[in-house]
């Protein structure tokens, strides 16, 4: 009896698995058919819209004629279609395309505040690129979206459009983006352009802000070659203790500093952190002078190879070749000789 019961249970389990497999196959097939139909429909619409759009851009067709050719059910798809084109355009043609998109974006705006995170992010992207002025408030509001992806989409969209007037809103929310790489955040801020520099300098000088945020500001200002940022960077090198912030400020001084910042840089050569020492040596090569040869010669004996490498480079930059040759001739200076050999022009 027990054997028969187990057999019945096993048969039932096999039947259930078979049914599930069939249902899974049917669902997969249905999804594939739906996607193929959607792709086919998209291709048909794209083939229909593209000639009209090109005719409008060349002046052979009125924008109203293009808009009238879009069915109500296809309005959101038309916005996605326009987004693909607008990224390739500049000047008057881009403005013409944005004007064409304006009435369709009214359907998109509510989607930035509802639905799943992916849908909200897509709506924010469309609004920010196709309607950067009219829908700027909606994109800025998305910086506070519960989803980090939506917030980052809003920040990148504002930055990519060069909206310097919104840089403060982005900088105030940098803590939200702490999980993103500093290099990624820096490139985003640099994309705003020189107009972002005043707000970045204000952040750099604010001792109440997180060191990581100030370090990102320093890197962005360095990339922008912002000379006025050298003074707050010099103050950081003289007073701050966070290694990452110090290293970023030293890199900024190497790009934008002057001789008046050299004393703080010389002191940083004695930091307990190897990265800070390396960046201090590098900065001396840019803003130091021949009198720094002795300080850099001491760095040639540093246990960190990166410090030695930057010291070698800086000695060459300030004309300290004789000091470098003397150091390389000493017994046990294999690292110095190797670094010096690699740096020969």
Secondary structure, 3 states (H helix, E strand, C coil): CHHHHHHHHHHHHHHHHHHHHHHHHHHHHHHHHHHHHHHHHHHHHHHHHHHHHHHHHCCCCCHHHHHHCCCHHHHHHHHHHHHHHHCCCCHHHHHHHHHHHHHHHHHHHHHHHCCCHHHHHHHHHHHHHHCCCCCHHHHHHHHHCCCHHHHHHHHHHHHHCCCHHHHHHHHCCHHHHCCCCHHHHHHHHHCCCHHHHHHHHHHHHCCCCCHHHHHHHHHHHHHCCCCCHHHHHHHHHHHCCCHHHHHHHHHHHHHHCCHHHHHHHHHHCCCCCHHHHHHHHHHHHHHCCHHHHHHHHHHCCCCCHHHHHHHHHHHHHCCCHHHHHHHHHCCCCHHHHHHHHHCCC
